[in-house]
Amino acid sequence: MAGHSKWANTKHRKGRQDAKKAKIFTKLARAITVASREGGQDPEYNTALANAIDKAKAENMPNDNIDRAIKKGAGGDNSENFETITYEGYGPNGTAFIVSCLTDNKNRTAADVRHYFSKFGGNLGSSGCVSYLFDRLGIIALELDESADEDEVMMEALENGADDVRIENGIAEIITAPENFSQVSNAYKNTDYKILGADISMIPQNEVSVTDEESIKLILKLIDHLEDNDDVQEIYHNCNLPEDAEL
């Protein structure tokens, strides 16, 4: 985990994400619908649904949209049979990417993802080619005010069941095992802490620093095109890009 900050390293994407809010809502609704269909509509007994709802709320998705997505899944409408597919590949400079998708047409999605990697200086690999470079972990990011006692924050997190805590630039990243994620994240709901994000993610064991301007542009274009695809739900990579990196 040394040197890695999930939230700090995604700052350069926020502007483009904000500009694509409607598309983000569509993806979030799809995830909620599938989770509701597969595990039931009560988030208390459906961890996948609870996590999907938390992500939607973090993006300020309206409650009406969330409720409609849950009801759509609970209604058992099988006209859209989505399945989860994960692709692994290499980006410029030997960087590693994992792309998680929800799709109703895996041939279309595979062709699209392969095209993006090929077009922007990378190549799609076989299953397992880069996943060994990542750890599946839960992360809860908290915004700390100036009066926060960092030692106290760390002790509190460990008492709540966290495995590790990383504090940098006023953000506490609380690391958990996936099976403890719900317990730890629930401990911070209805508290004075501002939760910046909470997710089970694929975290790189080591990052690849990319400073070459052309490689940075190719990586950002690859990420941008992947994000723009309706089937792509999550993108994980081990690129350490400058905070001011732009297309």
N, C-alpha and C positions, 0 to 999 in steps of 0.2 A: 504493500500500500504506500510505501514511501514515495513522496513526490507527486502522488496522484490526487487531484481534486476534481471530482466529477462536475461540480457546479461551476467552478472557476473556468474549466476548460470548455464549457458549452456557452459561455457568454457571447462569443462571436456569432452564434447561431440565433440568438434571441430576436434580432430584428427581422430576419427572414421568417422565423416562426410566427411572430406577431402578424406579419403581412399575410400569413396563410391560415389565419384562425379558423375560417370556415372548413378548410380541408382537415385541420387538426380535429375539429369537432366530429367530422364524419368518421375519422379513424377511431376516435374515442368511443363513439356510439357503437361502432362495429364490435369493438372489444367488449363493451358492456353487454351487448346482445348475445354474443357467443358465450360469455361467462355465465349469463343468466340461463341460457338454453342448456348448458352442460351441467351446471351445478345448482340450479334453483335461484329464485329471485330474492332470497333473504341473505344479505351480505354478512349477517352474523354467523351464518353457517356455510358461507361460500367465500373463501379467502380470495379467490381469483376475482370475483365480482367486487368485493370490498376494495381490493387494490385498484381495479379499473375505475370505480367510482371516485376514489381518492385522487387518481390522476386527472379525471375529468374536472373535479372541483378545483384542483390546483391550476387548471387552465381557465378557470372561471366559466366553465360550461354551464348554461342555465339548467336549473333543476328540472324544468319541464322536458328538456331534451334527454336528461338522464332517465327520468321516469318512463318516457316513451321507449327508450332503448331496452330497459329492463322488461317492460311489458311485451315488447316485440319478441324477445328471447323466450319469455315465459309462455307466450302463446303457442310455441311449438311450430312456428311457420318455417317449414323446411325448404321454401322456395330458393333460399340462399344457403347453400351448404359450404360454409367456410371451414378451412382447415389451416392449422398452424404449420408453417414450413420455415426452416432456418437455413440460410445460405452463408457460406464462409468464403472469404477471398482476400486477395492482396491488393492494396492500393499503391500509389507511387512511393518510392523510397523504402520499399519493403514493409510498409505499414500493414496492419492486420485489421480486417473488418468482419463483423458478424451482423447479419441482417435478418431480423425476425419479421415474418409476414403472416397476415391472415388473408387467405385468398379463396375464391370460388373457382379459380382456373389456374392451376399450378403451372401449366405449360406457358400461359401468357406471362405469369409472374417471373418464371425462370428466365424466359427470353428477355424480358425487360431488364432484370437485374444483371444478367450477363452482358447485355449491351452497355449498360452504364459503366461497368468495370472496364470493359474493353475500350470504350470511348475516352475514358479519363485516366489512362495510364496504369490500369491494374488488370487483374484477371480473376475470374471466379474459380474457386478451388473445390476440392472434394470435401465431404463432411468430415470434420475433425482436423482439417488442415491447420486451423489457427485457434480453435477453441481451447486447446491446452495452454494457450498463453493468457487465458482469462480465468478469473474466479467468479463464481456466481454468489453474490452477496447482497444483502439488504442494506440500503443506505437511507438514513433520515437526515436531512439537512436542516439545521436550525439557525436562524439569524440571532446573533447575540448583541445586546446593547452594550454600551461602554461600561456599565456598572457590573456586568456579568463576571463572576469569579470562575476562571477557566478550570481550576482544580475541582471546584464544586460541580461544575457542569460534567466533567469527566467522571467523577465519583457517582453522580446521580445516574448517568447513562449506564455505567457498569452494573449498578444496583438494579436497574430496570431490565437487565439481561443482555446488554450489548457486549460485543467481543472486543471492540476497539473504538477509540474516538480520535478524530483529527481536527484540530482547531487552527484556522488560518483566515486572516483578513475578516474577522468578525463572523465567520461561519463555522459552526460545529458540524462535522460529518460523523454521524454515529453509524458504526459498522456492525451488522448482525449476521448470523447464519440465516439462510432463507427460512428455516423452520421457526425461527424466533422473531421474524420480521413483524408479524401482526402484533404480537405481544408488546414489543418495544415501541412500535409506532403508535399503538393505542395509548401507551403511557404518556404521550406528549399531546394528545388531543385534549381540548378544553383546559389548556394551561396557558401561562403568559408567554410562552415561547411562540415565535412566528415560524411555522413550518414552511420552508422554501420548497421542499419536495420530499417525497418518500417513494421508494421504488425498490424492487428486486432487480438488480442489474448485473451485467457482465463487466467486471472490472479488470483492466489489464494488469498483469503482474509487473510489467515494466513498460515504459512509454518510449516511443521513438520521436525524438525532437526533429522537427522539420523546419528548416530555415530558408531553404531554396525557394525563391519567389514563385517559380513556375510550378514546382511540386505543390506548394501551398494552394495555388489557384486550382490545380487539378483535383486536389483532395476536397476543397470546398465545393467545386462543381459536382463531384461525385456524391458528396453528402446532400447537396441541394437537390439533385435529380432523384436520389433515393427518397428523400423526404417528400418530394412532390408526387410520388407514386402512391395511389390510394391503398395499395395492398401492403405497403411497408409500414409496420407498426413501430419498430425500434431499430436503431442503428448503434452498434457498439464498435469502438475502434481504439487503437492504442497510439493515436497521433497526438503529439504535444505541439500545438500550433500557437503562434504569437496571439495575444489577446486582441490585437488590432488587425488581425488577418481579415481581408475582405476579398470578395470576388473581383 
